[in-house]
């Protein structure tokens, strides 16, 4: 662990009709631990389209994995977390930032939109994948409406999604315009054949 802390990313597959309930439960759980030593911040993202594979994505920053483990020892947290087990499949893991791009100019206070792309690939091929991501991300970073993009790399080789890209844009329209740019369509496809992508647009629905 470095002084930049560590990122926890949880991806939720669940029915659309259970999302509101899950958001309420998330608020309840994080409300119990957000004052714990080592907690930095947490944001819960909800998909824009009901047909997207991932319904919710939690992104939290901690000083260390050990600090979170101590916070989760609260029995009230354990009881609340157990309520989602019957209807949601959750894949979580610890991540470090592997690459980052930012727009030349800062955007305003508007929250904008979040694009999250979770990649399944063999841990031993992550280094091979990184140049593909960087090439694609650098092209997108020049588009109007781009704010920033971070690629997170799993700490453990057993984590379901070895890489998770989290990008912020001014709007869904700006994101779509960039991805429909013919100059980008002429470039090699992302991801390469050994990786499976799960992309979707999200908006932040809760945070601490």
ZADO-1210 file (C-alpha; in nm, 4 decimals, padded with zeros to 6 digits):
<atoms>
<atom x="00.0000" y="00.0000" z="00.0000" code="UNK" pos="1"/>
<atom x="00.1295" y="00.3457" z="-00.0885" code="UNK" pos="2"/>
<atom x="00.0344" y="00.6869" z="00.0460" code="UNK" pos="3"/>
<atom x="-00.2112" y="00.7187" z="-00.2432" code="UNK" pos="4"/>
<atom x="-00.4316" y="00.4639" z="-00.0690" code="UNK" pos="5"/>
<atom x="-00.6202" y="00.1812" z="-00.2322" code="UNK" pos="6"/>
<atom x="-00.9467" y="00.1501" z="-00.4237" code="UNK" pos="7"/>
<atom x="-01.2275" y="-00.0963" z="-00.3593" code="UNK" pos="8"/>
<atom x="-01.4544" y="-00.1674" z="-00.6576" code="UNK" pos="9"/>
<atom x="-01.7676" y="-00.3802" z="-00.6219" code="UNK" pos="10"/>
<atom x="-01.9769" y="-00.4656" z="-00.9295" code="UNK" pos="11"/>
<atom x="-02.3380" y="-00.5767" z="-00.8821" code="UNK" pos="12"/>
<atom x="-02.5459" y="-00.7896" z="-01.1158" code="UNK" pos="13"/>
<atom x="-02.9085" y="-00.7657" z="-01.0014" code="UNK" pos="14"/>
<atom x="-03.2653" y="-00.7202" z="-01.1296" code="UNK" pos="15"/>
<atom x="-03.3714" y="-00.3672" z="-01.2142" code="UNK" pos="16"/>
<atom x="-03.6605" y="-00.3858" z="-00.9672" code="UNK" pos="17"/>
<atom x="-03.4188" y="-00.4452" z="-00.6766" code="UNK" pos="18"/>
<atom x="-03.1878" y="-00.1523" z="-00.7488" code="UNK" pos="19"/>
<atom x="-03.3707" y="00.1102" z="-00.5412" code="UNK" pos="20"/>
<atom x="-03.3702" y="-00.1266" z="-00.2451" code="UNK" pos="21"/>
<atom x="-02.9992" y="-00.1945" z="-00.2934" code="UNK" pos="22"/>
<atom x="-02.9184" y="00.1763" z="-00.3063" code="UNK" pos="23"/>
<atom x="-03.0975" y="00.2236" z="00.0258" code="UNK" pos="24"/>
<atom x="-02.9057" y="-00.0673" z="00.1768" code="UNK" pos="25"/>
<atom x="-02.5764" y="00.0759" z="00.0471" code="UNK" pos="26"/>
<atom x="-02.6521" y="00.4095" z="00.2143" code="UNK" pos="27"/>
<atom x="-02.7271" y="00.2233" z="00.5350" code="UNK" pos="28"/>
<atom x="-02.4084" y="00.0169" z="00.5280" code="UNK" pos="29"/>
<atom x="-02.1679" y="00.2926" z="00.4298" code="UNK" pos="30"/>
<atom x="-02.3372" y="00.5227" z="00.6785" code="UNK" pos="31"/>
<atom x="-02.2165" y="00.2853" z="00.9492" code="UNK" pos="32"/>
<atom x="-01.8504" y="00.2968" z="00.8465" code="UNK" pos="33"/>
<atom x="-01.7841" y="00.6287" z="00.6692" code="UNK" pos="34"/>
<atom x="-01.6440" y="00.7833" z="00.9901" code="UNK" pos="35"/>
<atom x="-01.4112" y="00.4874" z="01.0525" code="UNK" pos="36"/>
<atom x="-01.0344" y="00.5490" z="01.0520" code="UNK" pos="37"/>
<atom x="-00.8905" y="00.5053" z="00.7035" code="UNK" pos="38"/>
<atom x="-01.2135" y="00.5736" z="00.5104" code="UNK" pos="39"/>
<atom x="-01.1736" y="00.8384" z="00.2392" code="UNK" pos="40"/>
<atom x="-01.4847" y="00.8406" z="00.0198" code="UNK" pos="41"/>
<atom x="-01.7338" y="00.6172" z="-00.1610" code="UNK" pos="42"/>
<atom x="-01.9620" y="00.6608" z="-00.4621" code="UNK" pos="43"/>
<atom x="-02.2373" y="00.4301" z="-00.5811" code="UNK" pos="44"/>
<atom x="-02.3057" y="00.4318" z="-00.9569" code="UNK" pos="45"/>
<atom x="-02.6324" y="00.3184" z="-01.1162" code="UNK" pos="46"/>
<atom x="-02.6632" y="00.2060" z="-01.4769" code="UNK" pos="47"/>
<atom x="-02.8488" y="00.4291" z="-01.7210" code="UNK" pos="48"/>
<atom x="-02.9865" y="00.1408" z="-01.9276" code="UNK" pos="49"/>
<atom x="-03.1692" y="-00.1518" z="-01.7639" code="UNK" pos="50"/>
<atom x="-03.0184" y="-00.3968" z="-02.0143" code="UNK" pos="51"/>
<atom x="-02.6608" y="-00.3271" z="-01.9007" code="UNK" pos="52"/>
<atom x="-02.5036" y="-00.6277" z="-01.7288" code="UNK" pos="53"/>
<atom x="-02.3885" y="-00.4398" z="-01.4196" code="UNK" pos="54"/>
<atom x="-02.6650" y="-00.2643" z="-01.2283" code="UNK" pos="55"/>
<atom x="-02.4564" y="-00.0937" z="-00.9602" code="UNK" pos="56"/>
<atom x="-02.0869" y="-00.0226" z="-00.9170" code="UNK" pos="57"/>
<atom x="-01.9449" y="00.0853" z="-00.5828" code="UNK" pos="58"/>
<atom x="-01.6109" y="00.2706" z="-00.5856" code="UNK" pos="59"/>
<atom x="-01.4559" y="00.3441" z="-00.2463" code="UNK" pos="60"/>
<atom x="-01.1163" y="00.4746" z="-00.1421" code="UNK" pos="61"/>
<atom x="-00.9425" y="00.3694" z="00.1776" code="UNK" pos="62"/>
<atom x="-00.6021" y="00.4226" z="00.3339" code="UNK" pos="63"/>
<atom x="-00.5552" y="00.0443" z="00.3298" code="UNK" pos="64"/>
<atom x="-00.7404" y="-00.2847" z="00.2993" code="UNK" pos="65"/>
<atom x="-00.6682" y="-00.3434" z="00.6677" code="UNK" pos="66"/>
<atom x="-00.8525" y="-00.0237" z="00.7638" code="UNK" pos="67"/>
<atom x="-01.1645" y="-00.1414" z="00.5816" code="UNK" pos="68"/>
<atom x="-01.1451" y="-00.4877" z="00.7372" code="UNK" pos="69"/>
<atom x="-01.1449" y="-00.3273" z="01.0813" code="UNK" pos="70"/>
<atom x="-01.4436" y="-00.1086" z="00.9905" code="UNK" pos="71"/>
<atom x="-01.6420" y="-00.4058" z="00.8589" code="UNK" pos="72"/>
<atom x="-01.6063" y="-00.5860" z="01.1904" code="UNK" pos="73"/>
<atom x="-01.9110" y="-00.3840" z="01.3022" code="UNK" pos="74"/>
<atom x="-02.1869" y="-00.6511" z="01.3361" code="UNK" pos="75"/>
<atom x="-02.4481" y="-00.4047" z="01.2110" code="UNK" pos="76"/>
<atom x="-02.2627" y="-00.3838" z="00.8794" code="UNK" pos="77"/>
<atom x="-02.2509" y="-00.7613" z="00.8445" code="UNK" pos="78"/>
<atom x="-02.6237" y="-00.7922" z="00.9079" code="UNK" pos="79"/>
<atom x="-02.7086" y="-00.5283" z="00.6482" code="UNK" pos="80"/>
<atom x="-02.4746" y="-00.6720" z="00.3831" code="UNK" pos="81"/>
<atom x="-02.6346" y="-01.0167" z="00.4130" code="UNK" pos="82"/>
<atom x="-02.9697" y="-00.8892" z="00.2858" code="UNK" pos="83"/>
<atom x="-02.8487" y="-00.8621" z="-00.0762" code="UNK" pos="84"/>
<atom x="-02.7163" y="-01.2169" z="-00.0986" code="UNK" pos="85"/>
<atom x="-03.0371" y="-01.3656" z="-00.2329" code="UNK" pos="86"/>
<atom x="-03.0864" y="-01.1491" z="-00.5392" code="UNK" pos="87"/>
<atom x="-02.7487" y="-00.9974" z="-00.6322" code="UNK" pos="88"/>
<atom x="-02.4206" y="-01.1340" z="-00.7618" code="UNK" pos="89"/>
<atom x="-02.1394" y="-00.9129" z="-00.6385" code="UNK" pos="90"/>
<atom x="-01.7797" y="-00.9268" z="-00.7612" code="UNK" pos="91"/>
<atom x="-01.5404" y="-00.7140" z="-00.5604" code="UNK" pos="92"/>
<atom x="-01.1701" y="-00.6522" z="-00.5355" code="UNK" pos="93"/>
<atom x="-00.8917" y="-00.4171" z="-00.4373" code="UNK" pos="94"/>
<atom x="-00.7274" y="-00.2072" z="-00.7083" code="UNK" pos="95"/>
<atom x="-00.4374" y="00.0265" z="-00.7704" code="UNK" pos="96"/>
<atom x="-00.4439" y="00.2925" z="-01.0423" code="UNK" pos="97"/>
<atom x="-00.2465" y="00.1619" z="-01.3403" code="UNK" pos="98"/>
<atom x="-00.2943" y="00.4563" z="-01.5777" code="UNK" pos="99"/>
<atom x="-00.4666" y="00.7939" z="-01.5774" code="UNK" pos="100"/>
<atom x="-00.5589" y="01.0633" z="-01.8276" code="UNK" pos="101"/>
<atom x="-00.7082" y="01.4072" z="-01.7633" code="UNK" pos="102"/>
<atom x="-00.8527" y="01.6793" z="-01.9823" code="UNK" pos="103"/>
<atom x="-00.6391" y="01.9881" z="-02.0314" code="UNK" pos="104"/>
<atom x="-00.9112" y="02.2093" z="-01.8823" code="UNK" pos="105"/>
<atom x="-01.1208" y="02.1426" z="-01.5740" code="UNK" pos="106"/>
<atom x="-01.4973" y="02.1100" z="-01.6182" code="UNK" pos="107"/>
<atom x="-01.7554" y="02.2917" z="-01.4106" code="UNK" pos="108"/>
<atom x="-01.9484" y="02.1734" z="-01.1073" code="UNK" pos="109"/>
<atom x="-02.1987" y="01.9662" z="-01.3081" code="UNK" pos="110"/>
<atom x="-02.1618" y="01.5970" z="-01.2072" code="UNK" pos="111"/>
<atom x="-02.1649" y="01.4781" z="-01.5684" code="UNK" pos="112"/>
<atom x="-02.1769" y="01.1066" z="-01.6453" code="UNK" pos="113"/>
<atom x="-01.9562" y="00.8075" z="-01.5640" code="UNK" pos="114"/>
<atom x="-01.8458" y="00.5401" z="-01.8105" code="UNK" pos="115"/>
<atom x="-01.7284" y="00.2184" z="-01.6448" code="UNK" pos="116"/>
<atom x="-01.5696" y="-00.0666" z="-01.8377" code="UNK" pos="117"/>
<atom x="-01.4821" y="-00.3827" z="-01.6437" code="UNK" pos="118"/>
<atom x="-01.2430" y="-00.6236" z="-01.8175" code="UNK" pos="119"/>
<atom x="-01.2144" y="-00.9975" z="-01.7619" code="UNK" pos="120"/>
<atom x="-00.8765" y="-01.1331" z="-01.8727" code="UNK" pos="121"/>
<atom x="-00.5978" y="-01.3571" z="-01.7419" code="UNK" pos="122"/>
<atom x="-00.3898" y="-01.1787" z="-01.4784" code="UNK" pos="123"/>
<atom x="-00.0702" y="-01.2736" z="-01.6617" code="UNK" pos="124"/>
<atom x="-00.1848" y="-01.0811" z="-01.9711" code="UNK" pos="125"/>
<atom x="-00.2640" y="-00.7497" z="-01.8022" code="UNK" pos="126"/>
<atom x="00.0699" y="-00.5951" z="-01.8996" code="UNK" pos="127"/>
<atom x="00.0039" y="-00.6954" z="-02.2599" code="UNK" pos="128"/>
<atom x="-00.3376" y="-00.5293" z="-02.2454" code="UNK" pos="129"/>
<atom x="-00.2246" y="-00.1920" z="-02.1058" code="UNK" pos="130"/>
<atom x="-00.0882" y="-00.0451" z="-02.4354" code="UNK" pos="131"/>
<atom x="-00.4223" y="-00.1224" z="-02.6062" code="UNK" pos="132"/>
<atom x="-00.6099" y="00.0661" z="-02.3352" code="UNK" pos="133"/>
<atom x="-00.3715" y="00.3605" z="-02.3374" code="UNK" pos="134"/>
<atom x="-00.3890" y="00.4003" z="-02.7156" code="UNK" pos="135"/>
<atom x="-00.7690" y="00.3984" z="-02.7117" code="UNK" pos="136"/>
<atom x="-00.7977" y="00.6227" z="-02.4050" code="UNK" pos="137"/>
<atom x="-00.5545" y="00.8811" z="-02.5405" code="UNK" pos="138"/>
<atom x="-00.7639" y="00.9180" z="-02.8548" code="UNK" pos="139"/>
<atom x="-01.0835" y="00.9624" z="-02.6536" code="UNK" pos="140"/>
<atom x="-00.9184" y="01.2123" z="-02.4202" code="UNK" pos="141"/>
<atom x="-00.8999" y="01.4635" z="-02.7068" code="UNK" pos="142"/>
<atom x="-01.2761" y="01.4580" z="-02.7647" code="UNK" pos="143"/>
<atom x="-01.5042" y="01.7410" z="-02.6482" code="UNK" pos="144"/>
<atom x="-01.6666" y="01.6612" z="-02.3157" code="UNK" pos="145"/>
<atom x="-01.3931" y="01.4292" z="-02.1868" code="UNK" pos="146"/>
<atom x="-01.2949" y="01.4916" z="-01.8247" code="UNK" pos="147"/>
<atom x="-01.0741" y="01.2091" z="-01.7005" code="UNK" pos="148"/>
<atom x="-01.0155" y="00.8349" z="-01.7192" code="UNK" pos="149"/>
<atom x="-00.8493" y="00.5986" z="-01.4727" code="UNK" pos="150"/>
<atom x="-00.7621" y="00.2363" z="-01.5290" code="UNK" pos="151"/>
<atom x="-00.7594" y="00.0309" z="-01.2087" code="UNK" pos="152"/>
<atom x="-00.5589" y="-00.2892" z="-01.1822" code="UNK" pos="153"/>
<atom x="-00.6614" y="-00.5656" z="-00.9411" code="UNK" pos="154"/>
<atom x="-00.4237" y="-00.6399" z="-00.6568" code="UNK" pos="155"/>
<atom x="-00.5143" y="-01.0110" z="-00.6542" code="UNK" pos="156"/>
<atom x="-00.4879" y="-01.2383" z="-00.9622" code="UNK" pos="157"/>
<atom x="-00.8089" y="-01.4083" z="-00.8459" code="UNK" pos="158"/>
<atom x="-01.0252" y="-01.0959" z="-00.8822" code="UNK" pos="159"/>
<atom x="-01.3021" y="-01.1445" z="-01.1429" code="UNK" pos="160"/>
<atom x="-01.2379" y="-00.8161" z="-01.3242" code="UNK" pos="161"/>
<atom x="-00.8623" y="-00.7704" z="-01.3502" code="UNK" pos="162"/>
<atom x="-00.8990" y="-00.4186" z="-01.4907" code="UNK" pos="163"/>
<atom x="-01.1686" y="-00.1548" z="-01.4421" code="UNK" pos="164"/>
<atom x="-01.1689" y="00.1706" z="-01.6366" code="UNK" pos="165"/>
<atom x="-01.3659" y="00.4613" z="-01.4873" code="UNK" pos="166"/>
<atom x="-01.4079" y="00.7694" z="-01.7063" code="UNK" pos="167"/>
<atom x="-01.6003" y="01.0918" z="-01.6506" code="UNK" pos="168"/>
<atom x="-01.7657" y="01.2904" z="-01.9287" code="UNK" pos="169"/>
<atom x="-01.9741" y="01.6062" z="-01.9462" code="UNK" pos="170"/>
<atom x="-02.2729" y="01.4098" z="-02.0746" code="UNK" pos="171"/>
<atom x="-02.3879" y="01.0831" z="-02.2295" code="UNK" pos="172"/>
<atom x="-02.4190" y="01.2690" z="-02.5605" code="UNK" pos="173"/>
<atom x="-02.0534" y="01.3757" z="-02.5489" code="UNK" pos="174"/>
<atom x="-01.9468" y="01.0185" z="-02.4757" code="UNK" pos="175"/>
<atom x="-02.1548" y="00.8790" z="-02.7642" code="UNK" pos="176"/>
<atom x="-02.0255" y="01.1416" z="-03.0070" code="UNK" pos="177"/>
<atom x="-01.6662" y="01.0507" z="-02.9221" code="UNK" pos="178"/>
<atom x="-01.7263" y="00.6781" z="-02.9687" code="UNK" pos="179"/>
<atom x="-01.9013" y="00.7368" z="-03.2997" code="UNK" pos="180"/>
<atom x="-01.6121" y="00.9442" z="-03.4345" code="UNK" pos="181"/>
<atom x="-01.5021" y="00.7738" z="-03.7601" code="UNK" pos="182"/>
<atom x="-01.1362" y="00.8341" z="-03.6740" code="UNK" pos="183"/>
<atom x="-01.1732" y="00.6091" z="-03.3708" code="UNK" pos="184"/>
<atom x="-01.3674" y="00.3467" z="-03.5634" code="UNK" pos="185"/>
<atom x="-01.0674" y="00.3037" z="-03.7936" code="UNK" pos="186"/>
<atom x="-00.8402" y="00.2067" z="-03.5043" code="UNK" pos="187"/>
<atom x="-00.7832" y="-00.1503" z="-03.3781" code="UNK" pos="188"/>
<atom x="-01.0742" y="-00.2735" z="-03.1651" code="UNK" pos="189"/>
<atom x="-01.0657" y="-00.2660" z="-02.7862" code="UNK" pos="190"/>
<atom x="-01.0326" y="-00.5014" z="-02.6101" code="UNK" pos="191"/>
<atom x="-00.8025" y="-00.7553" z="-02.7792" code="UNK" pos="192"/>
<atom x="-00.9224" y="-01.1130" z="-02.8228" code="UNK" pos="193"/>
<atom x="-00.8039" y="-01.2394" z="-02.4848" code="UNK" pos="194"/>
<atom x="-01.0137" y="-00.9879" z="-02.2861" code="UNK" pos="195"/>
<atom x="-01.3885" y="-00.9498" z="-02.2388" code="UNK" pos="196"/>
<atom x="-01.5300" y="-00.6038" z="-02.1766" code="UNK" pos="197"/>
<atom x="-01.8419" y="-00.5095" z="-01.9796" code="UNK" pos="198"/>
<atom x="-01.9033" y="-00.1406" z="-02.0617" code="UNK" pos="199"/>
<atom x="-02.1920" y="00.0812" z="-01.9525" code="UNK" pos="200"/>
<atom x="-02.2854" y="00.4375" z="-01.8665" code="UNK" pos="201"/>
<atom x="-02.3683" y="00.5202" z="-01.5049" code="UNK" pos="202"/>
<atom x="-02.4717" y="00.8111" z="-01.2870" code="UNK" pos="203"/>
<atom x="-02.3801" y="00.8618" z="-00.9231" code="UNK" pos="204"/>
<atom x="-02.6835" y="00.7965" z="-00.7006" code="UNK" pos="205"/>
<atom x="-02.5239" y="00.8040" z="-00.3547" code="UNK" pos="206"/>
<atom x="-02.1990" y="00.9081" z="-00.1943" code="UNK" pos="207"/>
<atom x="-02.0097" y="00.9760" z="00.1254" code="UNK" pos="208"/>
</atoms>
